[in-house]
């Protein structure tokens, strides 16, 4: 039954890699050639918001803490919304510190991204955290995503805790 299941999975697979004789670096190069067409300069950037109360984002290369920004959680009409909502985005970005912080992070990323690419890094994961991962971190992560997307980077975003209660 187990062998039959494995054969069924293999038959449905688009790509099969025999790793029996591959070293770790050869395996990485194989994955690079399949998924990035051999172009090591094609950096994928993942931006993920999260809440520190649910645990730090351990897979992140860079983590930015935005708990210093005013928290909309304490405003009754904003509490149940999240950073995907215009009202939260307007609130969070309505503070000078939010704009200054975003500009400083963008400036840092403009410096770092070419350095990571030059080193052959294929993936960069950026974490943005606040207390619950629902308001401030989602807003700032979305702003970073929009900026990097406009710059032409292959960028993805995920909000780990935005919909948690």
Chimera marker file (.cmm) of the C-alpha trace (Angstrom):
<marker_set name="trace">
<marker id="1" x="0.000" y="0.000" z="0.000" r="1" g="1" b="0" radius="0.5"/>
<marker id="2" x="2.819" y="2.421" z="0.885" r="1" g="1" b="0" radius="0.5"/>
<marker id="3" x="4.724" y="1.614" z="-2.338" r="1" g="1" b="0" radius="0.5"/>
<marker id="4" x="1.489" y="2.066" z="-4.333" r="1" g="1" b="0" radius="0.5"/>
<marker id="5" x="0.936" y="5.466" z="-2.733" r="1" g="1" b="0" radius="0.5"/>
<marker id="6" x="4.503" y="6.557" z="-3.503" r="1" g="1" b="0" radius="0.5"/>
<marker id="7" x="4.150" y="5.463" z="-7.122" r="1" g="1" b="0" radius="0.5"/>
<marker id="8" x="0.886" y="7.397" z="-7.395" r="1" g="1" b="0" radius="0.5"/>
<marker id="9" x="2.575" y="10.543" z="-6.039" r="1" g="1" b="0" radius="0.5"/>
<marker id="10" x="5.506" y="10.052" z="-8.409" r="1" g="1" b="0" radius="0.5"/>
<marker id="11" x="3.141" y="9.662" z="-11.385" r="1" g="1" b="0" radius="0.5"/>
<marker id="12" x="1.408" y="12.934" z="-10.501" r="1" g="1" b="0" radius="0.5"/>
<marker id="13" x="4.629" y="14.874" z="-9.923" r="1" g="1" b="0" radius="0.5"/>
<marker id="14" x="5.882" y="17.442" z="-12.413" r="1" g="1" b="0" radius="0.5"/>
<marker id="15" x="9.454" y="17.300" z="-11.159" r="1" g="1" b="0" radius="0.5"/>
<marker id="16" x="11.356" y="14.382" z="-9.637" r="1" g="1" b="0" radius="0.5"/>
<marker id="17" x="14.841" y="14.881" z="-8.220" r="1" g="1" b="0" radius="0.5"/>
<marker id="18" x="16.970" y="11.911" z="-7.303" r="1" g="1" b="0" radius="0.5"/>
<marker id="19" x="19.030" y="13.198" z="-4.372" r="1" g="1" b="0" radius="0.5"/>
<marker id="20" x="20.849" y="9.922" z="-3.738" r="1" g="1" b="0" radius="0.5"/>
<marker id="21" x="24.222" y="11.150" z="-4.966" r="1" g="1" b="0" radius="0.5"/>
<marker id="22" x="23.737" y="14.922" z="-4.622" r="1" g="1" b="0" radius="0.5"/>
<marker id="23" x="25.738" y="16.966" z="-2.139" r="1" g="1" b="0" radius="0.5"/>
<marker id="24" x="23.963" y="19.826" z="-0.401" r="1" g="1" b="0" radius="0.5"/>
<marker id="25" x="25.489" y="22.370" z="-2.789" r="1" g="1" b="0" radius="0.5"/>
<marker id="26" x="24.602" y="20.247" z="-5.838" r="1" g="1" b="0" radius="0.5"/>
<marker id="27" x="21.039" y="19.950" z="-4.578" r="1" g="1" b="0" radius="0.5"/>
<marker id="28" x="20.865" y="23.729" z="-4.112" r="1" g="1" b="0" radius="0.5"/>
<marker id="29" x="22.218" y="24.258" z="-7.640" r="1" g="1" b="0" radius="0.5"/>
<marker id="30" x="19.692" y="21.775" z="-9.033" r="1" g="1" b="0" radius="0.5"/>
<marker id="31" x="16.806" y="23.594" z="-7.318" r="1" g="1" b="0" radius="0.5"/>
<marker id="32" x="18.204" y="26.905" z="-8.549" r="1" g="1" b="0" radius="0.5"/>
<marker id="33" x="18.303" y="25.674" z="-12.143" r="1" g="1" b="0" radius="0.5"/>
<marker id="34" x="14.738" y="24.331" z="-11.951" r="1" g="1" b="0" radius="0.5"/>
<marker id="35" x="12.998" y="27.158" z="-10.116" r="1" g="1" b="0" radius="0.5"/>
<marker id="36" x="15.124" y="30.165" z="-11.031" r="1" g="1" b="0" radius="0.5"/>
<marker id="37" x="16.201" y="29.124" z="-14.538" r="1" g="1" b="0" radius="0.5"/>
<marker id="38" x="19.792" y="29.098" z="-13.297" r="1" g="1" b="0" radius="0.5"/>
<marker id="39" x="19.687" y="32.817" z="-12.593" r="1" g="1" b="0" radius="0.5"/>
<marker id="40" x="21.177" y="33.273" z="-9.124" r="1" g="1" b="0" radius="0.5"/>
<marker id="41" x="20.592" y="37.016" z="-9.364" r="1" g="1" b="0" radius="0.5"/>
<marker id="42" x="16.827" y="36.467" z="-9.326" r="1" g="1" b="0" radius="0.5"/>
<marker id="43" x="16.240" y="37.131" z="-5.631" r="1" g="1" b="0" radius="0.5"/>
<marker id="44" x="12.843" y="36.244" z="-4.179" r="1" g="1" b="0" radius="0.5"/>
<marker id="45" x="11.777" y="38.455" z="-1.278" r="1" g="1" b="0" radius="0.5"/>
<marker id="46" x="9.212" y="37.244" z="1.237" r="1" g="1" b="0" radius="0.5"/>
<marker id="47" x="7.676" y="39.766" z="3.589" r="1" g="1" b="0" radius="0.5"/>
<marker id="48" x="5.811" y="38.349" z="6.546" r="1" g="1" b="0" radius="0.5"/>
<marker id="49" x="4.014" y="40.161" z="9.332" r="1" g="1" b="0" radius="0.5"/>
<marker id="50" x="3.667" y="38.457" z="12.699" r="1" g="1" b="0" radius="0.5"/>
<marker id="51" x="2.803" y="38.996" z="16.341" r="1" g="1" b="0" radius="0.5"/>
<marker id="52" x="5.515" y="38.628" z="18.962" r="1" g="1" b="0" radius="0.5"/>
<marker id="53" x="2.929" y="37.211" z="21.374" r="1" g="1" b="0" radius="0.5"/>
<marker id="54" x="2.612" y="34.211" z="19.010" r="1" g="1" b="0" radius="0.5"/>
<marker id="55" x="6.374" y="33.717" z="18.744" r="1" g="1" b="0" radius="0.5"/>
<marker id="56" x="9.101" y="35.343" z="16.708" r="1" g="1" b="0" radius="0.5"/>
<marker id="57" x="9.404" y="34.558" z="13.016" r="1" g="1" b="0" radius="0.5"/>
<marker id="58" x="12.373" y="32.182" z="13.212" r="1" g="1" b="0" radius="0.5"/>
<marker id="59" x="12.849" y="31.737" z="9.455" r="1" g="1" b="0" radius="0.5"/>
<marker id="60" x="13.373" y="35.476" z="8.854" r="1" g="1" b="0" radius="0.5"/>
<marker id="61" x="16.700" y="36.866" z="7.662" r="1" g="1" b="0" radius="0.5"/>
<marker id="62" x="15.733" y="40.332" z="8.898" r="1" g="1" b="0" radius="0.5"/>
<marker id="63" x="13.208" y="41.186" z="11.619" r="1" g="1" b="0" radius="0.5"/>
<marker id="64" x="11.810" y="44.653" z="12.245" r="1" g="1" b="0" radius="0.5"/>
<marker id="65" x="9.939" y="45.410" z="15.465" r="1" g="1" b="0" radius="0.5"/>
<marker id="66" x="7.200" y="48.051" z="15.101" r="1" g="1" b="0" radius="0.5"/>
<marker id="67" x="5.834" y="47.873" z="18.644" r="1" g="1" b="0" radius="0.5"/>
<marker id="68" x="7.093" y="51.427" z="19.212" r="1" g="1" b="0" radius="0.5"/>
<marker id="69" x="4.334" y="52.782" z="16.926" r="1" g="1" b="0" radius="0.5"/>
<marker id="70" x="0.971" y="53.796" z="18.447" r="1" g="1" b="0" radius="0.5"/>
<marker id="71" x="-1.297" y="50.758" z="18.720" r="1" g="1" b="0" radius="0.5"/>
<marker id="72" x="-4.778" y="50.974" z="17.125" r="1" g="1" b="0" radius="0.5"/>
<marker id="73" x="-5.838" y="47.988" z="19.248" r="1" g="1" b="0" radius="0.5"/>
<marker id="74" x="-6.641" y="50.413" z="22.060" r="1" g="1" b="0" radius="0.5"/>
<marker id="75" x="-9.062" y="52.436" z="19.937" r="1" g="1" b="0" radius="0.5"/>
<marker id="76" x="-12.471" y="50.767" z="20.167" r="1" g="1" b="0" radius="0.5"/>
<marker id="77" x="-13.589" y="51.379" z="16.555" r="1" g="1" b="0" radius="0.5"/>
<marker id="78" x="-10.242" y="50.112" z="15.187" r="1" g="1" b="0" radius="0.5"/>
<marker id="79" x="-9.654" y="47.168" z="17.510" r="1" g="1" b="0" radius="0.5"/>
<marker id="80" x="-11.450" y="44.523" z="15.410" r="1" g="1" b="0" radius="0.5"/>
<marker id="81" x="-9.980" y="45.671" z="12.076" r="1" g="1" b="0" radius="0.5"/>
<marker id="82" x="-6.549" y="44.694" z="10.786" r="1" g="1" b="0" radius="0.5"/>
<marker id="83" x="-3.743" y="46.262" z="8.783" r="1" g="1" b="0" radius="0.5"/>
<marker id="84" x="-5.374" y="45.281" z="5.501" r="1" g="1" b="0" radius="0.5"/>
<marker id="85" x="-8.160" y="47.810" z="6.234" r="1" g="1" b="0" radius="0.5"/>
<marker id="86" x="-7.788" y="51.402" z="5.042" r="1" g="1" b="0" radius="0.5"/>
<marker id="87" x="-8.736" y="52.781" z="8.471" r="1" g="1" b="0" radius="0.5"/>
<marker id="88" x="-5.820" y="50.956" z="10.121" r="1" g="1" b="0" radius="0.5"/>
<marker id="89" x="-3.379" y="51.875" z="7.370" r="1" g="1" b="0" radius="0.5"/>
<marker id="90" x="-4.373" y="55.539" z="7.638" r="1" g="1" b="0" radius="0.5"/>
<marker id="91" x="-4.050" y="55.452" z="11.426" r="1" g="1" b="0" radius="0.5"/>
<marker id="92" x="-0.647" y="53.737" z="11.492" r="1" g="1" b="0" radius="0.5"/>
<marker id="93" x="0.806" y="55.788" z="8.638" r="1" g="1" b="0" radius="0.5"/>
<marker id="94" x="-0.658" y="59.008" z="10.080" r="1" g="1" b="0" radius="0.5"/>
<marker id="95" x="2.293" y="59.298" z="12.461" r="1" g="1" b="0" radius="0.5"/>
<marker id="96" x="5.594" y="60.883" z="11.505" r="1" g="1" b="0" radius="0.5"/>
<marker id="97" x="7.521" y="58.057" z="13.156" r="1" g="1" b="0" radius="0.5"/>
<marker id="98" x="5.822" y="55.524" z="10.878" r="1" g="1" b="0" radius="0.5"/>
<marker id="99" x="6.924" y="57.377" z="7.765" r="1" g="1" b="0" radius="0.5"/>
<marker id="100" x="10.466" y="57.923" z="9.096" r="1" g="1" b="0" radius="0.5"/>
<marker id="101" x="10.777" y="54.250" z="10.063" r="1" g="1" b="0" radius="0.5"/>
<marker id="102" x="9.489" y="53.042" z="6.692" r="1" g="1" b="0" radius="0.5"/>
<marker id="103" x="11.946" y="55.317" z="4.862" r="1" g="1" b="0" radius="0.5"/>
<marker id="104" x="14.844" y="54.056" z="6.994" r="1" g="1" b="0" radius="0.5"/>
<marker id="105" x="13.933" y="50.404" z="6.364" r="1" g="1" b="0" radius="0.5"/>
<marker id="106" x="13.595" y="51.074" z="2.617" r="1" g="1" b="0" radius="0.5"/>
<marker id="107" x="16.996" y="52.790" z="2.659" r="1" g="1" b="0" radius="0.5"/>
<marker id="108" x="18.519" y="49.789" z="4.455" r="1" g="1" b="0" radius="0.5"/>
<marker id="109" x="16.932" y="47.348" z="1.982" r="1" g="1" b="0" radius="0.5"/>
<marker id="110" x="18.174" y="49.376" z="-0.991" r="1" g="1" b="0" radius="0.5"/>
<marker id="111" x="21.662" y="48.929" z="0.442" r="1" g="1" b="0" radius="0.5"/>
<marker id="112" x="21.315" y="45.260" z="1.448" r="1" g="1" b="0" radius="0.5"/>
<marker id="113" x="19.434" y="43.704" z="-1.478" r="1" g="1" b="0" radius="0.5"/>
<marker id="114" x="22.223" y="44.212" z="-4.057" r="1" g="1" b="0" radius="0.5"/>
<marker id="115" x="24.727" y="42.849" z="-1.508" r="1" g="1" b="0" radius="0.5"/>
<marker id="116" x="22.614" y="39.731" z="-0.929" r="1" g="1" b="0" radius="0.5"/>
<marker id="117" x="22.222" y="39.259" z="-4.677" r="1" g="1" b="0" radius="0.5"/>
<marker id="118" x="25.974" y="39.628" z="-5.216" r="1" g="1" b="0" radius="0.5"/>
<marker id="119" x="26.542" y="36.864" z="-2.642" r="1" g="1" b="0" radius="0.5"/>
<marker id="120" x="24.207" y="34.570" z="-4.602" r="1" g="1" b="0" radius="0.5"/>
<marker id="121" x="21.348" y="34.607" z="-2.105" r="1" g="1" b="0" radius="0.5"/>
<marker id="122" x="18.162" y="33.342" z="-3.764" r="1" g="1" b="0" radius="0.5"/>
<marker id="123" x="15.643" y="34.139" z="-1.046" r="1" g="1" b="0" radius="0.5"/>
<marker id="124" x="15.333" y="36.913" z="1.527" r="1" g="1" b="0" radius="0.5"/>
<marker id="125" x="12.696" y="36.715" z="4.241" r="1" g="1" b="0" radius="0.5"/>
<marker id="126" x="11.798" y="39.939" z="6.024" r="1" g="1" b="0" radius="0.5"/>
<marker id="127" x="9.718" y="39.765" z="9.190" r="1" g="1" b="0" radius="0.5"/>
<marker id="128" x="7.753" y="42.708" z="10.554" r="1" g="1" b="0" radius="0.5"/>
<marker id="129" x="6.411" y="42.199" z="14.049" r="1" g="1" b="0" radius="0.5"/>
<marker id="130" x="4.145" y="43.962" z="16.499" r="1" g="1" b="0" radius="0.5"/>
<marker id="131" x="2.392" y="42.725" z="19.616" r="1" g="1" b="0" radius="0.5"/>
<marker id="132" x="-0.453" y="40.732" z="18.056" r="1" g="1" b="0" radius="0.5"/>
<marker id="133" x="0.505" y="40.798" z="14.388" r="1" g="1" b="0" radius="0.5"/>
<marker id="134" x="-2.791" y="42.315" z="13.361" r="1" g="1" b="0" radius="0.5"/>
<marker id="135" x="-2.454" y="46.078" z="12.888" r="1" g="1" b="0" radius="0.5"/>
<marker id="136" x="0.942" y="47.804" z="12.808" r="1" g="1" b="0" radius="0.5"/>
<marker id="137" x="3.041" y="44.941" z="11.429" r="1" g="1" b="0" radius="0.5"/>
<marker id="138" x="0.528" y="44.204" z="8.668" r="1" g="1" b="0" radius="0.5"/>
<marker id="139" x="0.461" y="47.864" z="7.637" r="1" g="1" b="0" radius="0.5"/>
<marker id="140" x="4.243" y="48.236" z="7.505" r="1" g="1" b="0" radius="0.5"/>
<marker id="141" x="4.673" y="44.851" z="5.765" r="1" g="1" b="0" radius="0.5"/>
<marker id="142" x="2.153" y="45.925" z="3.118" r="1" g="1" b="0" radius="0.5"/>
<marker id="143" x="3.968" y="49.222" z="2.579" r="1" g="1" b="0" radius="0.5"/>
<marker id="144" x="7.298" y="47.396" z="2.160" r="1" g="1" b="0" radius="0.5"/>
<marker id="145" x="5.665" y="44.946" z="-0.240" r="1" g="1" b="0" radius="0.5"/>
<marker id="146" x="4.212" y="47.788" z="-2.345" r="1" g="1" b="0" radius="0.5"/>
<marker id="147" x="7.554" y="49.592" z="-2.489" r="1" g="1" b="0" radius="0.5"/>
<marker id="148" x="9.573" y="46.510" z="-3.465" r="1" g="1" b="0" radius="0.5"/>
<marker id="149" x="6.971" y="45.425" z="-6.018" r="1" g="1" b="0" radius="0.5"/>
<marker id="150" x="7.108" y="48.882" z="-7.640" r="1" g="1" b="0" radius="0.5"/>
<marker id="151" x="10.899" y="48.504" z="-7.822" r="1" g="1" b="0" radius="0.5"/>
<marker id="152" x="10.404" y="45.305" z="-9.859" r="1" g="1" b="0" radius="0.5"/>
<marker id="153" x="11.494" y="42.732" z="-7.292" r="1" g="1" b="0" radius="0.5"/>
<marker id="154" x="9.903" y="39.278" z="-7.075" r="1" g="1" b="0" radius="0.5"/>
<marker id="155" x="8.179" y="39.850" z="-3.775" r="1" g="1" b="0" radius="0.5"/>
<marker id="156" x="5.552" y="37.891" z="-1.857" r="1" g="1" b="0" radius="0.5"/>
<marker id="157" x="3.749" y="38.703" z="1.368" r="1" g="1" b="0" radius="0.5"/>
<marker id="158" x="2.075" y="36.745" z="4.090" r="1" g="1" b="0" radius="0.5"/>
<marker id="159" x="0.375" y="37.870" z="7.279" r="1" g="1" b="0" radius="0.5"/>
<marker id="160" x="0.860" y="35.028" z="9.730" r="1" g="1" b="0" radius="0.5"/>
<marker id="161" x="-1.290" y="36.338" z="12.575" r="1" g="1" b="0" radius="0.5"/>
<marker id="162" x="-3.539" y="38.988" z="10.995" r="1" g="1" b="0" radius="0.5"/>
<marker id="163" x="-6.713" y="36.926" z="11.276" r="1" g="1" b="0" radius="0.5"/>
<marker id="164" x="-6.063" y="35.390" z="14.702" r="1" g="1" b="0" radius="0.5"/>
<marker id="165" x="-8.316" y="36.416" z="17.551" r="1" g="1" b="0" radius="0.5"/>
<link id1="1" id2="2" r="1" g="1" b="0" radius="0.2"/>
<link id1="2" id2="3" r="1" g="1" b="0" radius="0.2"/>
<link id1="3" id2="4" r="1" g="1" b="0" radius="0.2"/>
<link id1="4" id2="5" r="1" g="1" b="0" radius="0.2"/>
<link id1="5" id2="6" r="1" g="1" b="0" radius="0.2"/>
<link id1="6" id2="7" r="1" g="1" b="0" radius="0.2"/>
<link id1="7" id2="8" r="1" g="1" b="0" radius="0.2"/>
<link id1="8" id2="9" r="1" g="1" b="0" radius="0.2"/>
<link id1="9" id2="10" r="1" g="1" b="0" radius="0.2"/>
<link id1="10" id2="11" r="1" g="1" b="0" radius="0.2"/>
<link id1="11" id2="12" r="1" g="1" b="0" radius="0.2"/>
<link id1="12" id2="13" r="1" g="1" b="0" radius="0.2"/>
<link id1="13" id2="14" r="1" g="1" b="0" radius="0.2"/>
<link id1="14" id2="15" r="1" g="1" b="0" radius="0.2"/>
<link id1="15" id2="16" r="1" g="1" b="0" radius="0.2"/>
<link id1="16" id2="17" r="1" g="1" b="0" radius="0.2"/>
<link id1="17" id2="18" r="1" g="1" b="0" radius="0.2"/>
<link id1="18" id2="19" r="1" g="1" b="0" radius="0.2"/>
<link id1="19" id2="20" r="1" g="1" b="0" radius="0.2"/>
<link id1="20" id2="21" r="1" g="1" b="0" radius="0.2"/>
<link id1="21" id2="22" r="1" g="1" b="0" radius="0.2"/>
<link id1="22" id2="23" r="1" g="1" b="0" radius="0.2"/>
<link id1="23" id2="24" r="1" g="1" b="0" radius="0.2"/>
<link id1="24" id2="25" r="1" g="1" b="0" radius="0.2"/>
<link id1="25" id2="26" r="1" g="1" b="0" radius="0.2"/>
<link id1="26" id2="27" r="1" g="1" b="0" radius="0.2"/>
<link id1="27" id2="28" r="1" g="1" b="0" radius="0.2"/>
<link id1="28" id2="29" r="1" g="1" b="0" radius="0.2"/>
<link id1="29" id2="30" r="1" g="1" b="0" radius="0.2"/>
<link id1="30" id2="31" r="1" g="1" b="0" radius="0.2"/>
<link id1="31" id2="32" r="1" g="1" b="0" radius="0.2"/>
<link id1="32" id2="33" r="1" g="1" b="0" radius="0.2"/>
<link id1="33" id2="34" r="1" g="1" b="0" radius="0.2"/>
<link id1="34" id2="35" r="1" g="1" b="0" radius="0.2"/>
<link id1="35" id2="36" r="1" g="1" b="0" radius="0.2"/>
<link id1="36" id2="37" r="1" g="1" b="0" radius="0.2"/>
<link id1="37" id2="38" r="1" g="1" b="0" radius="0.2"/>
<link id1="38" id2="39" r="1" g="1" b="0" radius="0.2"/>
<link id1="39" id2="40" r="1" g="1" b="0" radius="0.2"/>
<link id1="40" id2="41" r="1" g="1" b="0" radius="0.2"/>
<link id1="41" id2="42" r="1" g="1" b="0" radius="0.2"/>
<link id1="42" id2="43" r="1" g="1" b="0" radius="0.2"/>
<link id1="43" id2="44" r="1" g="1" b="0" radius="0.2"/>
<link id1="44" id2="45" r="1" g="1" b="0" radius="0.2"/>
<link id1="45" id2="46" r="1" g="1" b="0" radius="0.2"/>
<link id1="46" id2="47" r="1" g="1" b="0" radius="0.2"/>
<link id1="47" id2="48" r="1" g="1" b="0" radius="0.2"/>
<link id1="48" id2="49" r="1" g="1" b="0" radius="0.2"/>
<link id1="49" id2="50" r="1" g="1" b="0" radius="0.2"/>
<link id1="50" id2="51" r="1" g="1" b="0" radius="0.2"/>
<link id1="51" id2="52" r="1" g="1" b="0" radius="0.2"/>
<link id1="52" id2="53" r="1" g="1" b="0" radius="0.2"/>
<link id1="53" id2="54" r="1" g="1" b="0" radius="0.2"/>
<link id1="54" id2="55" r="1" g="1" b="0" radius="0.2"/>
<link id1="55" id2="56" r="1" g="1" b="0" radius="0.2"/>
<link id1="56" id2="57" r="1" g="1" b="0" radius="0.2"/>
<link id1="57" id2="58" r="1" g="1" b="0" radius="0.2"/>
<link id1="58" id2="59" r="1" g="1" b="0" radius="0.2"/>
<link id1="59" id2="60" r="1" g="1" b="0" radius="0.2"/>
<link id1="60" id2="61" r="1" g="1" b="0" radius="0.2"/>
<link id1="61" id2="62" r="1" g="1" b="0" radius="0.2"/>
<link id1="62" id2="63" r="1" g="1" b="0" radius="0.2"/>
<link id1="63" id2="64" r="1" g="1" b="0" radius="0.2"/>
<link id1="64" id2="65" r="1" g="1" b="0" radius="0.2"/>
<link id1="65" id2="66" r="1" g="1" b="0" radius="0.2"/>
<link id1="66" id2="67" r="1" g="1" b="0" radius="0.2"/>
<link id1="67" id2="68" r="1" g="1" b="0" radius="0.2"/>
<link id1="68" id2="69" r="1" g="1" b="0" radius="0.2"/>
<link id1="69" id2="70" r="1" g="1" b="0" radius="0.2"/>
<link id1="70" id2="71" r="1" g="1" b="0" radius="0.2"/>
<link id1="71" id2="72" r="1" g="1" b="0" radius="0.2"/>
<link id1="72" id2="73" r="1" g="1" b="0" radius="0.2"/>
<link id1="73" id2="74" r="1" g="1" b="0" radius="0.2"/>
<link id1="74" id2="75" r="1" g="1" b="0" radius="0.2"/>
<link id1="75" id2="76" r="1" g="1" b="0" radius="0.2"/>
<link id1="76" id2="77" r="1" g="1" b="0" radius="0.2"/>
<link id1="77" id2="78" r="1" g="1" b="0" radius="0.2"/>
<link id1="78" id2="79" r="1" g="1" b="0" radius="0.2"/>
<link id1="79" id2="80" r="1" g="1" b="0" radius="0.2"/>
<link id1="80" id2="81" r="1" g="1" b="0" radius="0.2"/>
<link id1="81" id2="82" r="1" g="1" b="0" radius="0.2"/>
<link id1="82" id2="83" r="1" g="1" b="0" radius="0.2"/>
<link id1="83" id2="84" r="1" g="1" b="0" radius="0.2"/>
<link id1="84" id2="85" r="1" g="1" b="0" radius="0.2"/>
<link id1="85" id2="86" r="1" g="1" b="0" radius="0.2"/>
<link id1="86" id2="87" r="1" g="1" b="0" radius="0.2"/>
<link id1="87" id2="88" r="1" g="1" b="0" radius="0.2"/>
<link id1="88" id2="89" r="1" g="1" b="0" radius="0.2"/>
<link id1="89" id2="90" r="1" g="1" b="0" radius="0.2"/>
<link id1="90" id2="91" r="1" g="1" b="0" radius="0.2"/>
<link id1="91" id2="92" r="1" g="1" b="0" radius="0.2"/>
<link id1="92" id2="93" r="1" g="1" b="0" radius="0.2"/>
<link id1="93" id2="94" r="1" g="1" b="0" radius="0.2"/>
<link id1="94" id2="95" r="1" g="1" b="0" radius="0.2"/>
<link id1="95" id2="96" r="1" g="1" b="0" radius="0.2"/>
<link id1="96" id2="97" r="1" g="1" b="0" radius="0.2"/>
<link id1="97" id2="98" r="1" g="1" b="0" radius="0.2"/>
<link id1="98" id2="99" r="1" g="1" b="0" radius="0.2"/>
<link id1="99" id2="100" r="1" g="1" b="0" radius="0.2"/>
<link id1="100" id2="101" r="1" g="1" b="0" radius="0.2"/>
<link id1="101" id2="102" r="1" g="1" b="0" radius="0.2"/>
<link id1="102" id2="103" r="1" g="1" b="0" radius="0.2"/>
<link id1="103" id2="104" r="1" g="1" b="0" radius="0.2"/>
<link id1="104" id2="105" r="1" g="1" b="0" radius="0.2"/>
<link id1="105" id2="106" r="1" g="1" b="0" radius="0.2"/>
<link id1="106" id2="107" r="1" g="1" b="0" radius="0.2"/>
<link id1="107" id2="108" r="1" g="1" b="0" radius="0.2"/>
<link id1="108" id2="109" r="1" g="1" b="0" radius="0.2"/>
<link id1="109" id2="110" r="1" g="1" b="0" radius="0.2"/>
<link id1="110" id2="111" r="1" g="1" b="0" radius="0.2"/>
<link id1="111" id2="112" r="1" g="1" b="0" radius="0.2"/>
<link id1="112" id2="113" r="1" g="1" b="0" radius="0.2"/>
<link id1="113" id2="114" r="1" g="1" b="0" radius="0.2"/>
<link id1="114" id2="115" r="1" g="1" b="0" radius="0.2"/>
<link id1="115" id2="116" r="1" g="1" b="0" radius="0.2"/>
<link id1="116" id2="117" r="1" g="1" b="0" radius="0.2"/>
<link id1="117" id2="118" r="1" g="1" b="0" radius="0.2"/>
<link id1="118" id2="119" r="1" g="1" b="0" radius="0.2"/>
<link id1="119" id2="120" r="1" g="1" b="0" radius="0.2"/>
<link id1="120" id2="121" r="1" g="1" b="0" radius="0.2"/>
<link id1="121" id2="122" r="1" g="1" b="0" radius="0.2"/>
<link id1="122" id2="123" r="1" g="1" b="0" radius="0.2"/>
<link id1="123" id2="124" r="1" g="1" b="0" radius="0.2"/>
<link id1="124" id2="125" r="1" g="1" b="0" radius="0.2"/>
<link id1="125" id2="126" r="1" g="1" b="0" radius="0.2"/>
<link id1="126" id2="127" r="1" g="1" b="0" radius="0.2"/>
<link id1="127" id2="128" r="1" g="1" b="0" radius="0.2"/>
<link id1="128" id2="129" r="1" g="1" b="0" radius="0.2"/>
<link id1="129" id2="130" r="1" g="1" b="0" radius="0.2"/>
<link id1="130" id2="131" r="1" g="1" b="0" radius="0.2"/>
<link id1="131" id2="132" r="1" g="1" b="0" radius="0.2"/>
<link id1="132" id2="133" r="1" g="1" b="0" radius="0.2"/>
<link id1="133" id2="134" r="1" g="1" b="0" radius="0.2"/>
<link id1="134" id2="135" r="1" g="1" b="0" radius="0.2"/>
<link id1="135" id2="136" r="1" g="1" b="0" radius="0.2"/>
<link id1="136" id2="137" r="1" g="1" b="0" radius="0.2"/>
<link id1="137" id2="138" r="1" g="1" b="0" radius="0.2"/>
<link id1="138" id2="139" r="1" g="1" b="0" radius="0.2"/>
<link id1="139" id2="140" r="1" g="1" b="0" radius="0.2"/>
<link id1="140" id2="141" r="1" g="1" b="0" radius="0.2"/>
<link id1="141" id2="142" r="1" g="1" b="0" radius="0.2"/>
<link id1="142" id2="143" r="1" g="1" b="0" radius="0.2"/>
<link id1="143" id2="144" r="1" g="1" b="0" radius="0.2"/>
<link id1="144" id2="145" r="1" g="1" b="0" radius="0.2"/>
<link id1="145" id2="146" r="1" g="1" b="0" radius="0.2"/>
<link id1="146" id2="147" r="1" g="1" b="0" radius="0.2"/>
<link id1="147" id2="148" r="1" g="1" b="0" radius="0.2"/>
<link id1="148" id2="149" r="1" g="1" b="0" radius="0.2"/>
<link id1="149" id2="150" r="1" g="1" b="0" radius="0.2"/>
<link id1="150" id2="151" r="1" g="1" b="0" radius="0.2"/>
<link id1="151" id2="152" r="1" g="1" b="0" radius="0.2"/>
<link id1="152" id2="153" r="1" g="1" b="0" radius="0.2"/>
<link id1="153" id2="154" r="1" g="1" b="0" radius="0.2"/>
<link id1="154" id2="155" r="1" g="1" b="0" radius="0.2"/>
<link id1="155" id2="156" r="1" g="1" b="0" radius="0.2"/>
<link id1="156" id2="157" r="1" g="1" b="0" radius="0.2"/>
<link id1="157" id2="158" r="1" g="1" b="0" radius="0.2"/>
<link id1="158" id2="159" r="1" g="1" b="0" radius="0.2"/>
<link id1="159" id2="160" r="1" g="1" b="0" radius="0.2"/>
<link id1="160" id2="161" r="1" g="1" b="0" radius="0.2"/>
<link id1="161" id2="162" r="1" g="1" b="0" radius="0.2"/>
<link id1="162" id2="163" r="1" g="1" b="0" radius="0.2"/>
<link id1="163" id2="164" r="1" g="1" b="0" radius="0.2"/>
<link id1="164" id2="165" r="1" g="1" b="0" radius="0.2"/>
</marker_set>
